[in-house]
Amino acid sequence: MGSNARGFTLLELMIVVSIIAILAAILIPNFLHARAESQTAACEGNLKNIATALEEYATDNSGQYPAASAPVDPNLFGGANNPYMSATPVDPAGGTYHFIAPGNGVCVNNDKWKISDGDQHDTTTLQNLPDFNGATTGIRYCQTSGIHAALIGM
């Protein structure tokens, strides 16, 4: 009474599991980095949209920007029914955008404002931005010079 059962040997199963583990070790870090890159790109887009809203606000208010530093939301522009920003932009890296007046830190001295993010970006995604120094985790949008990489508090 011999059994002719077919199946995989333990060695064959171990080889398949090893191949899957090697592929996962290669692909997962690449996927995580691509996700971090997309978060940084989305943050840059949000900062540019906020900057456009600030310039439109100033154009309609005799060149005056919002008076005080504050979180970026519709209240910064006069409330929920303002024509500049109808919803609060969300930082995909998990931070909060802040309007800061005057622009300081990475910005030039005569900038009237800057916008900061939540300083939670993967350092490797900021390498192509001005002022990147290897320890940078944040992005700033300065009034006259645009996007910069920045250390916390800069």
Backbone torsions as a table, in degrees:
resi	resn	phi	psi	omega
1	MET	NA	79.5	178.4
2	GLY	-91.8	143.7	178.7
3	SER	-101.4	128.5	177.0
4	ASN	-103.9	43.9	-179.5
5	ALA	-66.4	134.1	178.7
6	ARG	-101.6	148.8	178.8
7	GLY	178.0	-178.7	-179.7
8	PHE	-92.7	144.7	175.7
9	THR	-80.6	163.1	178.8
10	LEU	-59.7	-39.5	179.7
11	LEU	-62.6	-43.3	178.9
12	GLU	-63.2	-41.9	178.6
13	LEU	-64.2	-40.4	179.3
14	MET	-65.3	-36.9	177.8
15	ILE	-65.4	-44.1	179.2
16	VAL	-63.0	-45.1	178.7
17	VAL	-62.2	-39.7	178.4
18	SER	-63.5	-42.6	178.8
19	ILE	-63.4	-43.4	178.5
20	ILE	-62.7	-41.1	179.2
21	ALA	-64.1	-40.3	178.7
22	ILE	-65.3	-44.3	178.2
23	LEU	-62.2	-41.5	178.5
24	ALA	-63.7	-39.9	179.5
25	ALA	-64.2	-29.0	178.6
26	ILE	-82.9	-43.7	-171.0
27	LEU	-81.0	-37.3	-175.5
28	ILE	-62.1	-48.1	177.3
29	PRO	-60.7	-37.5	177.8
30	ASN	-64.7	-40.3	177.8
31	PHE	-63.9	-45.0	-179.7
32	LEU	-63.2	-39.4	178.7
33	HIS	-67.6	-40.2	178.0
34	ALA	-62.8	-37.2	177.6
35	ARG	-65.8	-43.7	178.1
36	ALA	-63.2	-39.3	177.0
37	GLU	-61.3	-42.0	-179.4
38	SER	-68.2	-34.8	176.0
39	GLN	-63.4	-42.4	179.2
40	THR	-64.9	-43.2	179.1
41	ALA	-63.7	-40.7	178.0
42	ALA	-65.5	-38.7	177.7
43	CYS	-62.9	-43.5	178.0
44	GLU	-60.3	-41.8	177.5
45	GLY	-63.0	-43.0	177.6
46	ASN	-61.3	-43.3	-179.9
47	LEU	-61.8	-40.2	178.4
48	LYS	-65.7	-38.8	177.6
49	ASN	-65.9	-40.4	177.7
50	ILE	-64.4	-42.2	178.9
51	ALA	-61.6	-39.8	177.4
52	THR	-63.4	-42.9	177.9
53	ALA	-61.9	-40.2	177.9
54	LEU	-62.7	-42.7	179.9
55	GLU	-67.9	-38.4	176.1
56	GLU	-63.9	-41.6	177.8
57	TYR	-59.2	-46.8	-179.0
58	ALA	-64.7	-38.7	178.9
59	THR	-60.6	-40.5	-179.0
60	ASP	-81.5	-8.6	-176.7
61	ASN	-124.5	45.0	174.9
62	SER	54.6	37.4	177.2
63	GLY	81.1	4.6	-178.8
64	GLN	-92.1	134.7	175.8
65	TYR	-95.0	167.6	174.9
66	PRO	-51.3	142.0	-169.7
67	ALA	-74.1	-36.3	-171.4
68	ALA	-117.9	152.0	173.1
69	SER	-67.5	137.0	-175.5
70	ALA	-162.7	163.0	172.4
71	PRO	-61.4	149.0	179.2
72	VAL	-82.0	113.5	173.2
73	ASP	-156.8	175.8	-178.0
74	PRO	-57.4	-27.7	179.7
75	ASN	-63.9	-26.3	177.6
76	LEU	-60.7	-29.9	-177.1
77	PHE	-105.6	19.2	174.7
78	GLY	104.1	11.9	175.8
79	GLY	116.2	179.0	-172.1
80	ALA	-65.4	-27.3	-176.1
81	ASN	-95.7	18.0	-179.6
82	ASN	-71.3	153.9	-179.1
83	PRO	-85.5	1.2	-172.4
84	TYR	-96.3	-39.7	-177.3
85	MET	-151.4	113.8	-176.0
86	SER	-90.5	-21.7	-178.9
87	ALA	-136.9	153.7	178.2
88	THR	-76.0	122.6	178.0
89	PRO	-68.7	145.1	-178.4
90	VAL	-106.7	126.2	175.8
91	ASP	-74.4	116.7	-177.5
92	PRO	-64.6	-16.2	177.3
93	ALA	-86.1	-3.1	175.0
94	GLY	101.1	3.6	-179.5
95	GLY	-92.4	-170.9	177.4
96	THR	-125.8	136.7	177.9
97	TYR	-80.5	139.8	178.3
98	HIS	-129.4	137.0	172.1
99	PHE	-88.8	128.0	-177.9
100	ILE	-126.9	124.3	178.1
101	ALA	-125.6	130.6	-3.0
102	PRO	-79.6	167.6	176.4
103	GLY	-70.1	125.6	179.9
104	ASN	-136.2	-168.7	178.7
105	GLY	70.4	-114.4	-177.7
106	VAL	-75.7	-11.6	-178.2
107	CYS	-82.9	161.7	175.9
108	VAL	-73.6	159.1	-171.6
109	ASN	-60.9	-30.3	-175.9
110	ASN	-94.3	8.1	176.1
111	ASP	-66.9	132.6	-179.8
112	LYS	-80.0	-19.8	-178.4
113	TRP	-158.1	165.1	167.6
114	LYS	-146.5	161.1	175.7
115	ILE	-119.8	130.7	178.4
116	SER	-111.7	154.3	174.3
117	ASP	-101.7	-164.4	-175.2
118	GLY	-88.9	9.1	177.0
119	ASP	56.1	42.0	-178.2
120	GLN	-124.4	26.3	-177.8
121	HIS	-88.4	152.9	173.8
122	ASP	-67.3	124.5	-177.0
123	THR	-54.0	-36.1	-176.6
124	THR	-69.2	-13.9	-179.9
125	THR	-90.1	-3.6	-175.5
126	LEU	-108.8	6.8	-172.1
127	GLN	-61.5	-27.4	-176.7
128	ASN	-91.8	2.2	-179.6
129	LEU	-89.2	149.8	175.4
130	PRO	-59.0	147.3	177.5
131	ASP	72.4	12.4	176.6
132	PHE	-66.2	135.2	-178.4
133	ASN	-131.6	10.0	178.8
134	GLY	97.7	-26.7	179.4
135	ALA	-112.0	4.5	-175.5
136	THR	-68.8	135.2	175.8
137	THR	-127.7	-2.6	-176.3
138	GLY	-121.1	167.2	177.3
139	ILE	-127.0	137.9	176.1
140	ARG	-123.6	147.5	172.0
141	TYR	-116.6	114.6	-179.4
142	CYS	-95.5	149.5	-175.5
143	GLN	-53.8	-48.8	-174.4
144	THR	-99.6	-25.3	-173.6
145	SER	-110.2	-0.6	174.1
146	GLY	77.7	-143.2	-172.3
147	ILE	-74.3	136.3	175.3
148	HIS	-140.1	150.0	166.9
149	ALA	-81.4	148.3	-177.0
150	ALA	-150.9	147.6	172.0
151	LEU	-76.0	162.1	177.8
152	ILE	-56.5	131.1	178.5
153	GLY	86.8	-6.0	-178.9
154	MET	-92.0	NA	NA
